[in-house]
Amino acid sequence: MIITSNGFLIHSRKYKETSSIIYVFTPLKGMQSLLFKGKYTNKEKFKFSLFNEYQFSYDEKYTFPFLSKFEIIKIYSFDRKYYLLGLYINELLYKTLKQGYDFEKIYDYYKSFLINLSSSSGSCIALALLFEKNLLDNLGYGLNIDSDHTIEDSINYSYDFDYGFKVSEKYQKKCSINGKNLRDFFSNKMIDENETIYLRNIIKQILSKIYPNIILNGDKLF
């Protein structure tokens, strides 16, 4: 059966001497691995490029389906300073998406994220936090506030992995975030770099609990 779907190239690797394996993110089936036939070193390989949306076709009857056709739908361009961030986002998707997730919602957010990069002036770590936050929300593991508390700007909060953000105890002062920055985080307006690093560390701990063997290297580059 021939399957035709939109998708983004997320990752590729060499396969034998004349082919490569490509990993494509699709809105219906998530991450698909396909065999791309053709000499790995020639120009054909990079006709299928990162950060562009394609329509592609493959035959599902094969155990390891090969890409039979593809054509570009939309090119997403953004400042070169965000290229390493884009690679990290792709790595994050490649290593976290599993069966059972709402791929279509994540796919739509990935597209909107690429669109926003074209006009963004934010730092890479702030934008990485924004994507990580949304991804965790869509995976069902989003950060939240303990139901017994409301956010007050003058109070510090620490994260409890069972209950969410709670008012900090005195001994937790170094591992906490003030209420105003926490409110900014939940409204996607976080600009404080130190608090951004703190929140990203929480997210990394959550990811390591969900995926015990996950190793993310991309964000070490920016």
PyMOL CGO cylinders between C-alpha atoms (Angstrom):
from pymol import cmd
from pymol.cgo import CYLINDER

trace = [
    CYLINDER, 0.00, 0.00, 0.00, 1.42, 3.39, -1.02, 0.3, 1, 1, 1, 1, 1, 1,
    CYLINDER, 1.42, 3.39, -1.02, 1.36, 5.93, 1.82, 0.3, 1, 1, 1, 1, 1, 1,
    CYLINDER, 1.36, 5.93, 1.82, 1.55, 9.65, 1.04, 0.3, 1, 1, 1, 1, 1, 1,
    CYLINDER, 1.55, 9.65, 1.04, 2.07, 12.05, 3.92, 0.3, 1, 1, 1, 1, 1, 1,
    CYLINDER, 2.07, 12.05, 3.92, 3.49, 15.43, 4.84, 0.3, 1, 1, 1, 1, 1, 1,
    CYLINDER, 3.49, 15.43, 4.84, 6.56, 15.40, 7.03, 0.3, 1, 1, 1, 1, 1, 1,
    CYLINDER, 6.56, 15.40, 7.03, 9.86, 16.89, 8.15, 0.3, 1, 1, 1, 1, 1, 1,
    CYLINDER, 9.86, 16.89, 8.15, 13.28, 15.29, 7.88, 0.3, 1, 1, 1, 1, 1, 1,
    CYLINDER, 13.28, 15.29, 7.88, 14.54, 15.05, 11.47, 0.3, 1, 1, 1, 1, 1, 1,
    CYLINDER, 14.54, 15.05, 11.47, 17.64, 12.86, 11.24, 0.3, 1, 1, 1, 1, 1, 1,
    CYLINDER, 17.64, 12.86, 11.24, 19.57, 10.77, 8.73, 0.3, 1, 1, 1, 1, 1, 1,
    CYLINDER, 19.57, 10.77, 8.73, 22.46, 8.31, 8.81, 0.3, 1, 1, 1, 1, 1, 1,
    CYLINDER, 22.46, 8.31, 8.81, 24.49, 6.39, 6.29, 0.3, 1, 1, 1, 1, 1, 1,
    CYLINDER, 24.49, 6.39, 6.29, 23.28, 2.89, 5.37, 0.3, 1, 1, 1, 1, 1, 1,
    CYLINDER, 23.28, 2.89, 5.37, 25.70, 0.65, 3.50, 0.3, 1, 1, 1, 1, 1, 1,
    CYLINDER, 25.70, 0.65, 3.50, 27.52, 2.24, 0.56, 0.3, 1, 1, 1, 1, 1, 1,
    CYLINDER, 27.52, 2.24, 0.56, 24.75, 3.61, -1.58, 0.3, 1, 1, 1, 1, 1, 1,
    CYLINDER, 24.75, 3.61, -1.58, 21.88, 4.55, 0.72, 0.3, 1, 1, 1, 1, 1, 1,
    CYLINDER, 21.88, 4.55, 0.72, 20.89, 6.30, 3.93, 0.3, 1, 1, 1, 1, 1, 1,
    CYLINDER, 20.89, 6.30, 3.93, 18.19, 5.86, 6.54, 0.3, 1, 1, 1, 1, 1, 1,
    CYLINDER, 18.19, 5.86, 6.54, 16.08, 8.94, 7.09, 0.3, 1, 1, 1, 1, 1, 1,
    CYLINDER, 16.08, 8.94, 7.09, 13.82, 9.62, 10.06, 0.3, 1, 1, 1, 1, 1, 1,
    CYLINDER, 13.82, 9.62, 10.06, 10.80, 11.71, 9.15, 0.3, 1, 1, 1, 1, 1, 1,
    CYLINDER, 10.80, 11.71, 9.15, 8.33, 13.28, 11.58, 0.3, 1, 1, 1, 1, 1, 1,
    CYLINDER, 8.33, 13.28, 11.58, 4.74, 12.95, 10.34, 0.3, 1, 1, 1, 1, 1, 1,
    CYLINDER, 4.74, 12.95, 10.34, 1.48, 14.25, 11.85, 0.3, 1, 1, 1, 1, 1, 1,
    CYLINDER, 1.48, 14.25, 11.85, -0.27, 10.86, 11.88, 0.3, 1, 1, 1, 1, 1, 1,
    CYLINDER, -0.27, 10.86, 11.88, 2.41, 8.28, 12.65, 0.3, 1, 1, 1, 1, 1, 1,
    CYLINDER, 2.41, 8.28, 12.65, 5.09, 10.28, 14.40, 0.3, 1, 1, 1, 1, 1, 1,
    CYLINDER, 5.09, 10.28, 14.40, 8.67, 9.27, 13.62, 0.3, 1, 1, 1, 1, 1, 1,
    CYLINDER, 8.67, 9.27, 13.62, 8.97, 7.12, 10.49, 0.3, 1, 1, 1, 1, 1, 1,
    CYLINDER, 8.97, 7.12, 10.49, 12.23, 5.46, 9.41, 0.3, 1, 1, 1, 1, 1, 1,
    CYLINDER, 12.23, 5.46, 9.41, 12.61, 5.10, 5.64, 0.3, 1, 1, 1, 1, 1, 1,
    CYLINDER, 12.61, 5.10, 5.64, 15.33, 3.83, 3.34, 0.3, 1, 1, 1, 1, 1, 1,
    CYLINDER, 15.33, 3.83, 3.34, 16.58, 6.53, 0.98, 0.3, 1, 1, 1, 1, 1, 1,
    CYLINDER, 16.58, 6.53, 0.98, 18.29, 4.91, -2.00, 0.3, 1, 1, 1, 1, 1, 1,
    CYLINDER, 18.29, 4.91, -2.00, 21.04, 6.77, -3.78, 0.3, 1, 1, 1, 1, 1, 1,
    CYLINDER, 21.04, 6.77, -3.78, 24.74, 7.38, -3.31, 0.3, 1, 1, 1, 1, 1, 1,
    CYLINDER, 24.74, 7.38, -3.31, 25.20, 8.88, 0.15, 0.3, 1, 1, 1, 1, 1, 1,
    CYLINDER, 25.20, 8.88, 0.15, 27.80, 11.44, -0.92, 0.3, 1, 1, 1, 1, 1, 1,
    CYLINDER, 27.80, 11.44, -0.92, 26.02, 12.88, -3.94, 0.3, 1, 1, 1, 1, 1, 1,
    CYLINDER, 26.02, 12.88, -3.94, 23.85, 15.98, -4.18, 0.3, 1, 1, 1, 1, 1, 1,
    CYLINDER, 23.85, 15.98, -4.18, 20.63, 13.95, -4.18, 0.3, 1, 1, 1, 1, 1, 1,
    CYLINDER, 20.63, 13.95, -4.18, 20.95, 13.28, -0.45, 0.3, 1, 1, 1, 1, 1, 1,
    CYLINDER, 20.95, 13.28, -0.45, 20.53, 16.92, 0.49, 0.3, 1, 1, 1, 1, 1, 1,
    CYLINDER, 20.53, 16.92, 0.49, 17.60, 17.57, -1.78, 0.3, 1, 1, 1, 1, 1, 1,
    CYLINDER, 17.60, 17.57, -1.78, 15.79, 16.22, 1.27, 0.3, 1, 1, 1, 1, 1, 1,
    CYLINDER, 15.79, 16.22, 1.27, 16.81, 18.85, 3.84, 0.3, 1, 1, 1, 1, 1, 1,
    CYLINDER, 16.81, 18.85, 3.84, 16.23, 19.78, 7.47, 0.3, 1, 1, 1, 1, 1, 1,
    CYLINDER, 16.23, 19.78, 7.47, 13.63, 22.37, 8.50, 0.3, 1, 1, 1, 1, 1, 1,
    CYLINDER, 13.63, 22.37, 8.50, 11.57, 22.11, 5.30, 0.3, 1, 1, 1, 1, 1, 1,
    CYLINDER, 11.57, 22.11, 5.30, 8.16, 20.47, 5.00, 0.3, 1, 1, 1, 1, 1, 1,
    CYLINDER, 8.16, 20.47, 5.00, 7.70, 17.79, 2.33, 0.3, 1, 1, 1, 1, 1, 1,
    CYLINDER, 7.70, 17.79, 2.33, 5.08, 15.51, 0.92, 0.3, 1, 1, 1, 1, 1, 1,
    CYLINDER, 5.08, 15.51, 0.92, 6.58, 12.07, 0.54, 0.3, 1, 1, 1, 1, 1, 1,
    CYLINDER, 6.58, 12.07, 0.54, 5.47, 8.59, -0.52, 0.3, 1, 1, 1, 1, 1, 1,
    CYLINDER, 5.47, 8.59, -0.52, 6.55, 5.10, 0.50, 0.3, 1, 1, 1, 1, 1, 1,
    CYLINDER, 6.55, 5.10, 0.50, 5.22, 1.55, 0.19, 0.3, 1, 1, 1, 1, 1, 1,
    CYLINDER, 5.22, 1.55, 0.19, 4.02, 0.25, 3.56, 0.3, 1, 1, 1, 1, 1, 1,
    CYLINDER, 4.02, 0.25, 3.56, 4.05, -3.40, 2.46, 0.3, 1, 1, 1, 1, 1, 1,
    CYLINDER, 4.05, -3.40, 2.46, 7.83, -3.59, 3.01, 0.3, 1, 1, 1, 1, 1, 1,
    CYLINDER, 7.83, -3.59, 3.01, 9.26, -4.33, 6.44, 0.3, 1, 1, 1, 1, 1, 1,
    CYLINDER, 9.26, -4.33, 6.44, 11.73, -1.53, 5.82, 0.3, 1, 1, 1, 1, 1, 1,
    CYLINDER, 11.73, -1.53, 5.82, 9.91, 0.84, 3.43, 0.3, 1, 1, 1, 1, 1, 1,
    CYLINDER, 9.91, 0.84, 3.43, 11.92, 2.97, 1.04, 0.3, 1, 1, 1, 1, 1, 1,
    CYLINDER, 11.92, 2.97, 1.04, 11.19, 6.52, 0.01, 0.3, 1, 1, 1, 1, 1, 1,
    CYLINDER, 11.19, 6.52, 0.01, 9.78, 6.43, -3.51, 0.3, 1, 1, 1, 1, 1, 1,
    CYLINDER, 9.78, 6.43, -3.51, 8.88, 10.09, -4.04, 0.3, 1, 1, 1, 1, 1, 1,
    CYLINDER, 8.88, 10.09, -4.04, 9.06, 13.45, -2.29, 0.3, 1, 1, 1, 1, 1, 1,
    CYLINDER, 9.06, 13.45, -2.29, 8.39, 17.07, -3.08, 0.3, 1, 1, 1, 1, 1, 1,
    CYLINDER, 8.39, 17.07, -3.08, 8.82, 20.23, -1.09, 0.3, 1, 1, 1, 1, 1, 1,
    CYLINDER, 8.82, 20.23, -1.09, 5.75, 21.98, 0.34, 0.3, 1, 1, 1, 1, 1, 1,
    CYLINDER, 5.75, 21.98, 0.34, 7.25, 24.82, 2.34, 0.3, 1, 1, 1, 1, 1, 1,
    CYLINDER, 7.25, 24.82, 2.34, 10.74, 26.15, 3.08, 0.3, 1, 1, 1, 1, 1, 1,
    CYLINDER, 10.74, 26.15, 3.08, 11.29, 27.51, 6.58, 0.3, 1, 1, 1, 1, 1, 1,
    CYLINDER, 11.29, 27.51, 6.58, 14.17, 29.99, 6.78, 0.3, 1, 1, 1, 1, 1, 1,
    CYLINDER, 14.17, 29.99, 6.78, 15.60, 31.66, 9.87, 0.3, 1, 1, 1, 1, 1, 1,
    CYLINDER, 15.60, 31.66, 9.87, 18.79, 33.30, 11.13, 0.3, 1, 1, 1, 1, 1, 1,
    CYLINDER, 18.79, 33.30, 11.13, 21.85, 31.04, 11.14, 0.3, 1, 1, 1, 1, 1, 1,
    CYLINDER, 21.85, 31.04, 11.14, 22.32, 31.71, 14.86, 0.3, 1, 1, 1, 1, 1, 1,
    CYLINDER, 22.32, 31.71, 14.86, 19.32, 29.43, 15.49, 0.3, 1, 1, 1, 1, 1, 1,
    CYLINDER, 19.32, 29.43, 15.49, 20.59, 26.52, 13.41, 0.3, 1, 1, 1, 1, 1, 1,
    CYLINDER, 20.59, 26.52, 13.41, 22.11, 24.65, 16.38, 0.3, 1, 1, 1, 1, 1, 1,
    CYLINDER, 22.11, 24.65, 16.38, 18.91, 25.25, 18.34, 0.3, 1, 1, 1, 1, 1, 1,
    CYLINDER, 18.91, 25.25, 18.34, 17.00, 23.66, 15.45, 0.3, 1, 1, 1, 1, 1, 1,
    CYLINDER, 17.00, 23.66, 15.45, 19.29, 20.62, 15.55, 0.3, 1, 1, 1, 1, 1, 1,
    CYLINDER, 19.29, 20.62, 15.55, 18.64, 20.27, 19.29, 0.3, 1, 1, 1, 1, 1, 1,
    CYLINDER, 18.64, 20.27, 19.29, 14.86, 20.49, 18.78, 0.3, 1, 1, 1, 1, 1, 1,
    CYLINDER, 14.86, 20.49, 18.78, 15.11, 17.76, 16.13, 0.3, 1, 1, 1, 1, 1, 1,
    CYLINDER, 15.11, 17.76, 16.13, 17.18, 15.59, 18.47, 0.3, 1, 1, 1, 1, 1, 1,
    CYLINDER, 17.18, 15.59, 18.47, 14.59, 16.10, 21.20, 0.3, 1, 1, 1, 1, 1, 1,
    CYLINDER, 14.59, 16.10, 21.20, 11.79, 14.93, 18.91, 0.3, 1, 1, 1, 1, 1, 1,
    CYLINDER, 11.79, 14.93, 18.91, 13.84, 12.02, 17.56, 0.3, 1, 1, 1, 1, 1, 1,
    CYLINDER, 13.84, 12.02, 17.56, 14.58, 10.70, 21.06, 0.3, 1, 1, 1, 1, 1, 1,
    CYLINDER, 14.58, 10.70, 21.06, 11.24, 11.30, 22.78, 0.3, 1, 1, 1, 1, 1, 1,
    CYLINDER, 11.24, 11.30, 22.78, 8.35, 10.62, 20.40, 0.3, 1, 1, 1, 1, 1, 1,
    CYLINDER, 8.35, 10.62, 20.40, 6.70, 7.24, 20.99, 0.3, 1, 1, 1, 1, 1, 1,
    CYLINDER, 6.70, 7.24, 20.99, 3.47, 5.54, 19.96, 0.3, 1, 1, 1, 1, 1, 1,
    CYLINDER, 3.47, 5.54, 19.96, 0.39, 6.86, 21.72, 0.3, 1, 1, 1, 1, 1, 1,
    CYLINDER, 0.39, 6.86, 21.72, 1.26, 10.55, 21.64, 0.3, 1, 1, 1, 1, 1, 1,
    CYLINDER, 1.26, 10.55, 21.64, -0.79, 13.22, 19.89, 0.3, 1, 1, 1, 1, 1, 1,
    CYLINDER, -0.79, 13.22, 19.89, 1.59, 13.58, 16.96, 0.3, 1, 1, 1, 1, 1, 1,
    CYLINDER, 1.59, 13.58, 16.96, -0.61, 16.00, 15.05, 0.3, 1, 1, 1, 1, 1, 1,
    CYLINDER, -0.61, 16.00, 15.05, -0.60, 18.55, 17.85, 0.3, 1, 1, 1, 1, 1, 1,
    CYLINDER, -0.60, 18.55, 17.85, 3.17, 18.31, 18.27, 0.3, 1, 1, 1, 1, 1, 1,
    CYLINDER, 3.17, 18.31, 18.27, 3.63, 18.51, 14.50, 0.3, 1, 1, 1, 1, 1, 1,
    CYLINDER, 3.63, 18.51, 14.50, 1.58, 21.72, 14.30, 0.3, 1, 1, 1, 1, 1, 1,
    CYLINDER, 1.58, 21.72, 14.30, 3.58, 23.26, 17.15, 0.3, 1, 1, 1, 1, 1, 1,
    CYLINDER, 3.58, 23.26, 17.15, 6.87, 22.29, 15.49, 0.3, 1, 1, 1, 1, 1, 1,
    CYLINDER, 6.87, 22.29, 15.49, 5.75, 24.13, 12.33, 0.3, 1, 1, 1, 1, 1, 1,
    CYLINDER, 5.75, 24.13, 12.33, 4.67, 27.22, 14.27, 0.3, 1, 1, 1, 1, 1, 1,
    CYLINDER, 4.67, 27.22, 14.27, 7.98, 27.16, 16.17, 0.3, 1, 1, 1, 1, 1, 1,
    CYLINDER, 7.98, 27.16, 16.17, 9.94, 27.20, 12.88, 0.3, 1, 1, 1, 1, 1, 1,
    CYLINDER, 9.94, 27.20, 12.88, 7.76, 30.05, 11.59, 0.3, 1, 1, 1, 1, 1, 1,
    CYLINDER, 7.76, 30.05, 11.59, 8.36, 32.08, 14.76, 0.3, 1, 1, 1, 1, 1, 1,
    CYLINDER, 8.36, 32.08, 14.76, 12.13, 31.57, 14.49, 0.3, 1, 1, 1, 1, 1, 1,
    CYLINDER, 12.13, 31.57, 14.49, 12.12, 33.65, 11.30, 0.3, 1, 1, 1, 1, 1, 1,
    CYLINDER, 12.12, 33.65, 11.30, 11.16, 36.77, 13.26, 0.3, 1, 1, 1, 1, 1, 1,
    CYLINDER, 11.16, 36.77, 13.26, 12.51, 35.91, 16.71, 0.3, 1, 1, 1, 1, 1, 1,
    CYLINDER, 12.51, 35.91, 16.71, 15.12, 37.89, 18.62, 0.3, 1, 1, 1, 1, 1, 1,
    CYLINDER, 15.12, 37.89, 18.62, 15.15, 35.64, 21.69, 0.3, 1, 1, 1, 1, 1, 1,
    CYLINDER, 15.15, 35.64, 21.69, 18.14, 33.74, 23.05, 0.3, 1, 1, 1, 1, 1, 1,
    CYLINDER, 18.14, 33.74, 23.05, 18.62, 30.08, 22.15, 0.3, 1, 1, 1, 1, 1, 1,
    CYLINDER, 18.62, 30.08, 22.15, 18.16, 28.92, 25.75, 0.3, 1, 1, 1, 1, 1, 1,
    CYLINDER, 18.16, 28.92, 25.75, 14.91, 30.90, 26.15, 0.3, 1, 1, 1, 1, 1, 1,
    CYLINDER, 14.91, 30.90, 26.15, 13.54, 29.46, 22.90, 0.3, 1, 1, 1, 1, 1, 1,
    CYLINDER, 13.54, 29.46, 22.90, 14.70, 25.97, 23.87, 0.3, 1, 1, 1, 1, 1, 1,
    CYLINDER, 14.70, 25.97, 23.87, 12.79, 26.29, 27.16, 0.3, 1, 1, 1, 1, 1, 1,
    CYLINDER, 12.79, 26.29, 27.16, 9.68, 27.39, 25.28, 0.3, 1, 1, 1, 1, 1, 1,
    CYLINDER, 9.68, 27.39, 25.28, 9.80, 24.33, 23.01, 0.3, 1, 1, 1, 1, 1, 1,
    CYLINDER, 9.80, 24.33, 23.01, 10.61, 21.93, 25.87, 0.3, 1, 1, 1, 1, 1, 1,
    CYLINDER, 10.61, 21.93, 25.87, 7.73, 23.30, 27.95, 0.3, 1, 1, 1, 1, 1, 1,
    CYLINDER, 7.73, 23.30, 27.95, 5.23, 22.84, 25.12, 0.3, 1, 1, 1, 1, 1, 1,
    CYLINDER, 5.23, 22.84, 25.12, 6.56, 19.38, 24.25, 0.3, 1, 1, 1, 1, 1, 1,
    CYLINDER, 6.56, 19.38, 24.25, 6.20, 18.18, 27.86, 0.3, 1, 1, 1, 1, 1, 1,
    CYLINDER, 6.20, 18.18, 27.86, 2.66, 19.58, 27.95, 0.3, 1, 1, 1, 1, 1, 1,
    CYLINDER, 2.66, 19.58, 27.95, 1.77, 17.61, 24.81, 0.3, 1, 1, 1, 1, 1, 1,
    CYLINDER, 1.77, 17.61, 24.81, 3.42, 14.45, 26.12, 0.3, 1, 1, 1, 1, 1, 1,
    CYLINDER, 3.42, 14.45, 26.12, 1.30, 14.69, 29.28, 0.3, 1, 1, 1, 1, 1, 1,
    CYLINDER, 1.30, 14.69, 29.28, 4.15, 15.54, 31.68, 0.3, 1, 1, 1, 1, 1, 1,
    CYLINDER, 4.15, 15.54, 31.68, 3.88, 19.34, 31.78, 0.3, 1, 1, 1, 1, 1, 1,
    CYLINDER, 3.88, 19.34, 31.78, 5.08, 21.42, 34.70, 0.3, 1, 1, 1, 1, 1, 1,
    CYLINDER, 5.08, 21.42, 34.70, 2.26, 22.74, 36.87, 0.3, 1, 1, 1, 1, 1, 1,
    CYLINDER, 2.26, 22.74, 36.87, 1.48, 24.47, 40.15, 0.3, 1, 1, 1, 1, 1, 1,
    CYLINDER, 1.48, 24.47, 40.15, 0.33, 22.49, 43.18, 0.3, 1, 1, 1, 1, 1, 1,
    CYLINDER, 0.33, 22.49, 43.18, -3.47, 22.65, 43.30, 0.3, 1, 1, 1, 1, 1, 1,
    CYLINDER, -3.47, 22.65, 43.30, -3.37, 23.99, 46.87, 0.3, 1, 1, 1, 1, 1, 1,
    CYLINDER, -3.37, 23.99, 46.87, -1.41, 27.10, 45.87, 0.3, 1, 1, 1, 1, 1, 1,
    CYLINDER, -1.41, 27.10, 45.87, -1.79, 30.19, 43.71, 0.3, 1, 1, 1, 1, 1, 1,
    CYLINDER, -1.79, 30.19, 43.71, 1.21, 32.10, 42.36, 0.3, 1, 1, 1, 1, 1, 1,
    CYLINDER, 1.21, 32.10, 42.36, 2.17, 35.21, 44.32, 0.3, 1, 1, 1, 1, 1, 1,
    CYLINDER, 2.17, 35.21, 44.32, 4.90, 37.43, 42.88, 0.3, 1, 1, 1, 1, 1, 1,
    CYLINDER, 4.90, 37.43, 42.88, 6.76, 37.97, 46.17, 0.3, 1, 1, 1, 1, 1, 1,
    CYLINDER, 6.76, 37.97, 46.17, 6.97, 34.27, 47.13, 0.3, 1, 1, 1, 1, 1, 1,
    CYLINDER, 6.97, 34.27, 47.13, 9.57, 31.71, 46.04, 0.3, 1, 1, 1, 1, 1, 1,
    CYLINDER, 9.57, 31.71, 46.04, 8.55, 28.30, 44.68, 0.3, 1, 1, 1, 1, 1, 1,
    CYLINDER, 8.55, 28.30, 44.68, 10.36, 24.97, 44.33, 0.3, 1, 1, 1, 1, 1, 1,
    CYLINDER, 10.36, 24.97, 44.33, 9.38, 22.08, 42.13, 0.3, 1, 1, 1, 1, 1, 1,
    CYLINDER, 9.38, 22.08, 42.13, 8.04, 18.86, 43.61, 0.3, 1, 1, 1, 1, 1, 1,
    CYLINDER, 8.04, 18.86, 43.61, 7.97, 16.05, 41.03, 0.3, 1, 1, 1, 1, 1, 1,
    CYLINDER, 7.97, 16.05, 41.03, 4.81, 14.61, 42.57, 0.3, 1, 1, 1, 1, 1, 1,
    CYLINDER, 4.81, 14.61, 42.57, 2.80, 17.79, 43.10, 0.3, 1, 1, 1, 1, 1, 1,
    CYLINDER, 2.80, 17.79, 43.10, 4.26, 20.59, 40.98, 0.3, 1, 1, 1, 1, 1, 1,
    CYLINDER, 4.26, 20.59, 40.98, 5.54, 23.99, 42.11, 0.3, 1, 1, 1, 1, 1, 1,
    CYLINDER, 5.54, 23.99, 42.11, 5.06, 24.57, 45.84, 0.3, 1, 1, 1, 1, 1, 1,
    CYLINDER, 5.06, 24.57, 45.84, 6.03, 27.36, 48.21, 0.3, 1, 1, 1, 1, 1, 1,
    CYLINDER, 6.03, 27.36, 48.21, 9.71, 26.91, 49.05, 0.3, 1, 1, 1, 1, 1, 1,
    CYLINDER, 9.71, 26.91, 49.05, 10.96, 25.93, 52.45, 0.3, 1, 1, 1, 1, 1, 1,
    CYLINDER, 10.96, 25.93, 52.45, 13.86, 28.02, 53.81, 0.3, 1, 1, 1, 1, 1, 1,
    CYLINDER, 13.86, 28.02, 53.81, 16.41, 25.32, 52.96, 0.3, 1, 1, 1, 1, 1, 1,
    CYLINDER, 16.41, 25.32, 52.96, 15.22, 25.29, 49.31, 0.3, 1, 1, 1, 1, 1, 1,
    CYLINDER, 15.22, 25.29, 49.31, 15.97, 28.94, 48.64, 0.3, 1, 1, 1, 1, 1, 1,
    CYLINDER, 15.97, 28.94, 48.64, 18.86, 28.18, 46.25, 0.3, 1, 1, 1, 1, 1, 1,
    CYLINDER, 18.86, 28.18, 46.25, 16.67, 25.78, 44.26, 0.3, 1, 1, 1, 1, 1, 1,
    CYLINDER, 16.67, 25.78, 44.26, 13.63, 27.99, 43.77, 0.3, 1, 1, 1, 1, 1, 1,
    CYLINDER, 13.63, 27.99, 43.77, 12.05, 30.54, 41.45, 0.3, 1, 1, 1, 1, 1, 1,
    CYLINDER, 12.05, 30.54, 41.45, 10.22, 33.71, 42.45, 0.3, 1, 1, 1, 1, 1, 1,
    CYLINDER, 10.22, 33.71, 42.45, 6.54, 34.04, 41.74, 0.3, 1, 1, 1, 1, 1, 1,
    CYLINDER, 6.54, 34.04, 41.74, 6.84, 36.73, 39.08, 0.3, 1, 1, 1, 1, 1, 1,
    CYLINDER, 6.84, 36.73, 39.08, 9.26, 34.67, 36.99, 0.3, 1, 1, 1, 1, 1, 1,
    CYLINDER, 9.26, 34.67, 36.99, 7.14, 31.58, 37.49, 0.3, 1, 1, 1, 1, 1, 1,
    CYLINDER, 7.14, 31.58, 37.49, 4.11, 33.48, 36.24, 0.3, 1, 1, 1, 1, 1, 1,
    CYLINDER, 4.11, 33.48, 36.24, 6.18, 34.64, 33.23, 0.3, 1, 1, 1, 1, 1, 1,
    CYLINDER, 6.18, 34.64, 33.23, 7.14, 31.01, 32.56, 0.3, 1, 1, 1, 1, 1, 1,
    CYLINDER, 7.14, 31.01, 32.56, 3.54, 29.83, 32.46, 0.3, 1, 1, 1, 1, 1, 1,
    CYLINDER, 3.54, 29.83, 32.46, 2.60, 32.71, 30.13, 0.3, 1, 1, 1, 1, 1, 1,
    CYLINDER, 2.60, 32.71, 30.13, 5.61, 32.01, 27.83, 0.3, 1, 1, 1, 1, 1, 1,
    CYLINDER, 5.61, 32.01, 27.83, 7.30, 35.33, 28.66, 0.3, 1, 1, 1, 1, 1, 1,
    CYLINDER, 7.30, 35.33, 28.66, 10.34, 34.14, 30.60, 0.3, 1, 1, 1, 1, 1, 1,
    CYLINDER, 10.34, 34.14, 30.60, 13.41, 36.35, 30.01, 0.3, 1, 1, 1, 1, 1, 1,
    CYLINDER, 13.41, 36.35, 30.01, 15.51, 35.84, 33.17, 0.3, 1, 1, 1, 1, 1, 1,
    CYLINDER, 15.51, 35.84, 33.17, 18.49, 33.71, 32.10, 0.3, 1, 1, 1, 1, 1, 1,
    CYLINDER, 18.49, 33.71, 32.10, 19.28, 32.20, 35.51, 0.3, 1, 1, 1, 1, 1, 1,
    CYLINDER, 19.28, 32.20, 35.51, 15.66, 31.19, 36.07, 0.3, 1, 1, 1, 1, 1, 1,
    CYLINDER, 15.66, 31.19, 36.07, 15.54, 29.80, 32.52, 0.3, 1, 1, 1, 1, 1, 1,
    CYLINDER, 15.54, 29.80, 32.52, 18.51, 27.55, 33.31, 0.3, 1, 1, 1, 1, 1, 1,
    CYLINDER, 18.51, 27.55, 33.31, 16.82, 26.45, 36.55, 0.3, 1, 1, 1, 1, 1, 1,
    CYLINDER, 16.82, 26.45, 36.55, 13.59, 25.54, 34.75, 0.3, 1, 1, 1, 1, 1, 1,
    CYLINDER, 13.59, 25.54, 34.75, 15.43, 23.71, 31.96, 0.3, 1, 1, 1, 1, 1, 1,
    CYLINDER, 15.43, 23.71, 31.96, 17.22, 21.60, 34.58, 0.3, 1, 1, 1, 1, 1, 1,
    CYLINDER, 17.22, 21.60, 34.58, 13.83, 20.58, 36.00, 0.3, 1, 1, 1, 1, 1, 1,
    CYLINDER, 13.83, 20.58, 36.00, 12.66, 19.61, 32.51, 0.3, 1, 1, 1, 1, 1, 1,
    CYLINDER, 12.66, 19.61, 32.51, 15.79, 17.54, 31.92, 0.3, 1, 1, 1, 1, 1, 1,
    CYLINDER, 15.79, 17.54, 31.92, 15.15, 15.67, 35.17, 0.3, 1, 1, 1, 1, 1, 1,
    CYLINDER, 15.15, 15.67, 35.17, 11.57, 14.97, 34.09, 0.3, 1, 1, 1, 1, 1, 1,
    CYLINDER, 11.57, 14.97, 34.09, 12.78, 13.71, 30.70, 0.3, 1, 1, 1, 1, 1, 1,
    CYLINDER, 12.78, 13.71, 30.70, 15.31, 11.43, 32.41, 0.3, 1, 1, 1, 1, 1, 1,
    CYLINDER, 15.31, 11.43, 32.41, 12.49, 9.95, 34.50, 0.3, 1, 1, 1, 1, 1, 1,
    CYLINDER, 12.49, 9.95, 34.50, 10.35, 9.31, 31.41, 0.3, 1, 1, 1, 1, 1, 1,
    CYLINDER, 10.35, 9.31, 31.41, 13.25, 8.09, 29.27, 0.3, 1, 1, 1, 1, 1, 1,
    CYLINDER, 13.25, 8.09, 29.27, 15.89, 6.61, 31.64, 0.3, 1, 1, 1, 1, 1, 1,
    CYLINDER, 15.89, 6.61, 31.64, 18.44, 6.11, 28.86, 0.3, 1, 1, 1, 1, 1, 1,
    CYLINDER, 18.44, 6.11, 28.86, 18.02, 9.45, 27.10, 0.3, 1, 1, 1, 1, 1, 1,
    CYLINDER, 18.02, 9.45, 27.10, 21.18, 11.43, 26.32, 0.3, 1, 1, 1, 1, 1, 1,
    CYLINDER, 21.18, 11.43, 26.32, 20.72, 14.87, 24.73, 0.3, 1, 1, 1, 1, 1, 1,
    CYLINDER, 20.72, 14.87, 24.73, 23.80, 16.47, 23.23, 0.3, 1, 1, 1, 1, 1, 1,
    CYLINDER, 23.80, 16.47, 23.23, 22.39, 19.25, 21.06, 0.3, 1, 1, 1, 1, 1, 1,
    CYLINDER, 22.39, 19.25, 21.06, 21.89, 21.93, 23.72, 0.3, 1, 1, 1, 1, 1, 1,
    CYLINDER, 21.89, 21.93, 23.72, 25.58, 21.70, 24.70, 0.3, 1, 1, 1, 1, 1, 1,
    CYLINDER, 25.58, 21.70, 24.70, 26.35, 23.53, 21.46, 0.3, 1, 1, 1, 1, 1, 1,
    CYLINDER, 26.35, 23.53, 21.46, 24.59, 26.80, 22.35, 0.3, 1, 1, 1, 1, 1, 1,
]
cmd.load_cgo(trace, "trace")
